[in-house]
Amino acid sequence: MRLPALEIKAPEMVTPLSLYRTGQADARRDEQDYNLSQVGERSKAGDYPGAADAAFKAGKPDLAMR
């Protein structure tokens, strides 16, 4: 009997347990949120045409509306 394949996340999206112990996990999550917000701001300026549409289709309407 074979086990189902596991979904593997991209390494940059996985927070190591050691960061939780040192309290850096929140800072890392805030940085990722900031980077996502910057993509939304750039799409508003036209730097990334279609980024707002992609964000909306990906289920992140808050990024698409910025």
C-alpha positions, 0 to 999 in steps of 0.5 A: 500500500502506497502512502499519498504524496505530501505537499511540500511547501517552498523553503522560504514559506516554512518557519523553522521551529528554532525561530519560534523559540527565539521569538523571531517567527513573528518578525519573519511573518511580518516581513512576508506580509510586508513583501506581499503588500509591496507586490500589491502596491507595485501592481497599483502603480503598473509595475506588475501588470496583471498582479492584481488579477492574479492576487484576486484569482488566488483568493487574496482580494485584499491585495487586489483592491490596493 
